[in-house]
Amino acid sequence: MSEEEQKVNEWWKVIGYNFLAMLAYTLLCRIVKEGGGIIFDCIFVCLHVFIALILAIALKKWEWFFSALIVLIIGFSACVTLLGPL
């Protein structure tokens, strides 16, 4: 495997793990209907994006920035969709 292929695999690992983490806490927040599970999900998305952006700056790696962007887009759309009917 070439160095470029390893770099691409590293990108997808970081993005995939961040997406799986978001999926895990989103599902947990959806299970908890009482106590504002949707609100906690929105808070977790904000924290997740903030931490990923801090890691992108500290590690100087673009994959953290793009994973923060993906989590922000998917998480924000999920929060808006689920909070809309309220």
ROPAKOL-771356 format. One line per 2 residues: number of its first residue (from 1); their letters; for each residue x, y, z of N, C-alpha, C, O. Coordinates in Angstrom, 3 decimals, padded with zeros to 6 digits. Layout:
// residues N
NUM = A = X:Y:Z:X:Y:Z:X:Y:Z:X:Y:Z ~ ... .
// end
This chain:
// residues 86
1 = MS = 000.851:-001.171:000.000:000.000:000.000:000.000:000.903:001.242:000.000:001.844:001.340:000.788 ~ 000.604:002.162:-000.877:001.431:003.361:-000.988:001.115:004.334:000.147:000.141:004.174:000.882 .
3 = EE = 001.968:005.337:000.261:001.797:006.336:001.318:000.516:007.146:001.117:-000.156:007.511:002.082 ~ 000.189:007.420:-000.135:-001.028:008.182:-000.428:-002.282:007.383:-000.061:-003.243:007.946:000.463 .
5 = EQ = -002.276:006.088:-000.332:-003.411:005.244:000.035:-003.568:005.167:001.546:-004.691:005.145:002.049 ~ -002.456:005.125:002.279:-002.517:005.109:003.739:-003.090:006.421:004.267:-003.836:006.424:005.246 .
7 = KV = -002.745:007.530:003.623:-003.257:008.833:004.033:-004.771:008.903:003.813:-005.500:009.417:004.661 ~ -005.235:008.390:002.682:-006.671:008.380:002.389:-007.398:007.483:003.383:-008.482:007.832:003.851 .
9 = NE = -006.815:006.333:003.710:-007.425:005.441:004.703:-007.507:006.111:006.066:-008.493:005.936:006.781 ~ -006.487:006.875:006.436:-006.499:007.597:007.707:-007.619:008.630:007.729:-008.294:008.789:008.747 .
11 = WW = -007.825:009.340:006.607:-008.920:010.315:006.504:-010.256:009.635:006.762:-011.061:010.116:007.560 ~ -010.491:008.515:006.086:-011.777:007.845:006.211:-011.971:007.245:007.597:-013.098:007.167:008.085 .
13 = KV = -010.887:006.821:008.232:-011.006:006.311:009.599:-011.457:007.409:010.547:-012.371:007.202:011.346 ~ -010.830:008.569:010.467:-011.187:009.680:011.348:-012.628:010.117:011.097:-013.398:010.297:012.040 .
15 = IG = -012.988:010.285:009.834:-014.350:010.709:009.506:-015.359:009.636:009.907:-016.420:009.959:010.442 ~ -015.047:008.374:009.658:-015.945:007.280:010.011:-016.155:007.147:011.508:-017.283:006.943:011.956 .
17 = YN = -015.083:007.258:012.290:-015.212:007.158:013.744:-016.020:008.323:014.310:-016.810:008.139:015.236 ~ -015.830:009.502:013.767:-016.614:010.648:014.222:-018.087:010.469:013.879:-018.959:010.789:014.686 .
19 = FL = -018.360:009.963:012.694:-019.745:009.723:012.298:-020.384:008.643:013.169:-021.541:008.779:013.569 ~ -019.648:007.576:013.467:-020.185:006.528:014.335:-020.439:007.043:015.750:-021.429:006.667:016.377 .
21 = AM = -019.554:007.900:016.255:-019.769:008.484:017.582:-021.034:009.333:017.581:-021.835:009.258:018.512 ~ -021.214:010.141:016.541:-022.420:010.966:016.452:-023.662:010.088:016.365:-024.669:010.382:017.008 .
23 = LA = -023.606:009.035:015.595:-024.725:008.123:015.469:-025.054:007.480:016.811:-026.227:007.326:017.152 ~ -024.030:007.104:017.576:-024.243:006.444:018.865:-024.940:007.376:019.854:-025.942:006.991:020.456 .
25 = YT = -024.421:008.606:020.031:-025.073:009.462:021.019:-026.404:010.007:020.514:-027.265:010.353:021.323 ~ -026.594:010.092:019.217:-027.901:010.503:018.702:-028.945:009.421:018.978:-030.063:009.730:019.391 .
27 = LL = -028.588:008.167:018.753:-029.525:007.083:019.040:-029.826:006.991:020.531:-030.969:006.744:020.918 ~ -028.818:007.186:021.364:-029.058:007.162:022.811:-029.980:008.293:023.233:-030.848:008.103:024.085 .
29 = CR = -029.800:009.457:022.651:-030.669:010.588:022.987:-032.086:010.372:022.459:-033.040:010.864:023.061 ~ -032.243:009.661:021.367:-033.573:009.393:020.831:-034.319:008.382:021.693:-035.544:008.439:021.806 .
31 = IV = -033.576:007.452:022.302:-034.198:006.458:023.171:-034.776:007.140:024.409:-035.848:006.769:024.887 ~ -034.063:008.137:024.923:-034.507:008.856:026.116:-035.483:009.937:025.672:-035.071:011.025:025.270 .
33 = KE = -036.764:009.641:025.744:-037.788:010.606:025.335:-038.023:011.644:026.430:-038.242:012.822:026.148 ~ -037.974:011.195:027.672:-038.212:012.107:028.783:-036.912:012.816:029.157:-035.826:012.250:029.026 .
35 = GG = -037.029:014.022:029.610:-035.852:014.755:030.064:-035.125:015.499:028.966:-033.965:015.870:029.146 ~ -035.761:015.728:027.845:-035.161:016.537:026.790:-034.050:015.857:026.018:-032.982:016.441:025.837 .
37 = GI = -034.275:014.642:025.561:-033.267:013.903:024.809:-032.825:014.617:023.545:-031.653:014.560:023.173 ~ -033.758:015.288:022.884:-033.427:016.015:021.652:-032.519:017.207:021.954:-031.598:017.502:021.193 .
39 = IF = -032.783:017.881:023.058:-031.954:019.023:023.445:-030.533:018.561:023.769:-029.560:019.208:023.381 ~ -030.418:017.430:024.486:-029.098:016.896:024.794:-028.360:016.498:023.517:-027.142:016.658:023.428 .
41 = DC = -029.081:015.988:022.545:-028.456:015.632:021.274:-027.866:016.872:020.594:-026.750:016.829:020.075 ~ -028.606:017.952:020.601:-028.101:019.195:020.010:-026.864:019.701:020.751:-025.925:020.203:020.133 .
43 = IF = -026.871:019.568:022.060:-025.706:019.980:022.859:-024.510:019.093:022.532:-023.393:019.589:022.385 ~ -024.736:017.778:022.417:-023.649:016.860:022.079:-023.071:017.150:020.696:-021.860:017.066:020.494 .
45 = VC = -023.933:017.489:019.756:-023.449:017.830:018.413:-022.551:019.066:018.475:-021.484:019.091:017.863 ~ -022.980:020.082:019.210:-022.162:021.303:019.347:-020.820:021.003:019.999:-019.786:021.487:019.538 .
47 = LH = -020.826:020.210:021.066:-019.573:019.839:021.727:-018.673:019.024:020.801:-017.460:019.229:020.764 ~ -019.273:018.107:020.062:-018.519:017.263:019.143:-017.827:018.114:018.072:-016.649:017.914:017.775 .
49 = VF = -018.561:019.053:017.505:-017.996:019.925:016.474:-016.890:020.796:017.071:-015.837:020.967:016.457 ~ -017.123:021.341:018.256:-016.127:022.188:018.915:-014.831:021.410:019.185:-013.739:021.909:018.914 .
51 = IA = -014.954:020.205:019.711:-013.767:019.386:020.001:-013.037:019.004:018.719:-011.807:019.028:018.676 ~ -013.782:018.653:017.680:-013.145:018.295:016.405:-012.415:019.489:015.794:-011.347:019.323:015.205 .
53 = LI = -012.979:020.686:015.926:-012.296:021.882:015.412:-011.036:022.193:016.214:-010.022:022.597:015.645 ~ -011.094:022.008:017.517:-009.905:022.209:018.352:-008.821:021.207:017.960:-007.649:021.570:017.857 .
55 = LA = -009.205:019.952:017.742:-008.235:018.946:017.316:-007.676:019.259:015.928:-006.497:019.017:015.668 ~ -008.502:019.789:015.047:-008.028:020.157:013.706:-006.950:021.236:013.803:-005.954:021.191:013.081 .
57 = IA = -007.151:022.193:014.688:-006.163:023.265:014.849:-004.919:022.744:015.550:-003.800:023.036:015.130 ~ -005.110:021.969:016.622:-003.977:021.486:017.407:-003.115:020.490:016.627:-001.887:020.554:016.682 .
59 = LK = -003.752:019.582:015.910:-003.017:018.560:015.166:-002.652:018.999:013.752:-001.846:018.357:013.079 ~ -003.255:020.098:013.314:-003.040:020.614:011.953:-003.328:019.538:010.907:-002.527:019.272:010.012 .
61 = KW = -004.524:018.922:011.062:-004.945:017.878:010.126:-006.317:018.227:009.591:-007.241:018.521:010.349 ~ -006.438:018.191:008.272:-007.690:018.554:007.615:-008.800:017.553:007.842:-009.975:017.920:007.802 .
63 = EW = -008.460:016.291:008.080:-009.513:015.298:008.259:-010.374:015.601:009.473:-011.563:015.285:009.476 ~ -009.801:016.206:010.501:-010.590:016.608:011.665:-011.521:017.759:011.326:-012.650:017.817:011.812 .
65 = FF = -011.047:018.670:010.493:-011.910:019.779:010.071:-013.096:019.269:009.252:-014.235:019.682:009.472 ~ -012.819:018.371:008.310:-013.897:017.848:007.475:-014.857:016.963:008.262:-016.055:016.949:007.977 .
67 = SA = -014.352:016.228:009.243:-015.258:015.435:010.076:-016.119:016.356:010.931:-017.289:016.052:011.166 ~ -015.571:017.476:011.403:-016.380:018.454:012.144:-017.455:019.040:011.238:-018.588:019.249:011.670 .
69 = LI = -017.106:019.302:010.004:-018.065:019.853:009.050:-019.193:018.862:008.763:-020.360:019.248:008.694 ~ -018.849:017.601:008.598:-019.860:016.579:008.338:-020.772:016.409:009.545:-021.991:016.318:009.394 .
71 = VL = -020.190:016.366:010.744:-020.998:016.238:011.962:-021.905:017.451:012.119:-023.060:017.311:012.519 ~ -021.396:018.636:011.809:-022.203:019.853:011.919:-023.386:019.821:010.958:-024.513:020.127:011.349 .
73 = II = -023.138:019.456:009.719:-024.204:019.440:008.716:-025.259:018.386:009.049:-026.454:018.680:009.048 ~ -024.820:017.166:009.332:-025.777:016.093:009.620:-026.463:016.319:010.961:-027.674:016.131:011.074 .
75 = GF = -025.711:016.718:011.970:-026.286:016.938:013.294:-027.249:018.108:013.320:-028.307:018.027:013.943 ~ -026.893:019.199:012.647:-027.782:020.358:012.604:-029.076:020.026:011.881:-030.156:020.422:012.320 .
77 = SA = -028.971:019.300:010.773:-030.186:018.950:010.041:-031.057:017.997:010.848:-032.283:018.073:010.771 ~ -030.445:017.102:011.620:-031.228:016.202:012.468:-031.929:016.982:013.576:-033.095:016.724:013.877 .
79 = CV = -031.227:017.928:014.180:-031.836:018.733:015.253:-032.976:019.589:014.715:-034.027:019.684:015.349 ~ -032.786:020.204:013.569:-033.825:021.048:012.990:-035.041:020.204:012.611:-036.181:020.612:012.833 .
81 = TL = -034.792:019.039:012.044:-035.893:018.161:011.645:-036.685:017.684:012.851:-037.915:017.644:012.811 ~ -035.999:017.326:013.907:-036.687:016.771:015.074:-037.288:017.856:015.969:-038.274:017.596:016.659 .
83 = LG = -036.725:019.051:015.975:-037.274:020.120:016.798:-038.358:020.909:016.069:-039.107:021.658:016.696 ~ -038.443:020.746:014.761:-039.418:021.483:013.971:-040.865:021.262:014.374:-041.602:022.234:014.543 .
85 = PL = -041.301:020.005:014.537:-042.712:019.768:014.885:-043.108:020.246:016.269:-044.300:020.357:016.556 ~ -042.141:020.532:017.142:-042.494:020.981:018.488:-043.085:022.331:018.379:-043.464:022.923:019.390 .
// end
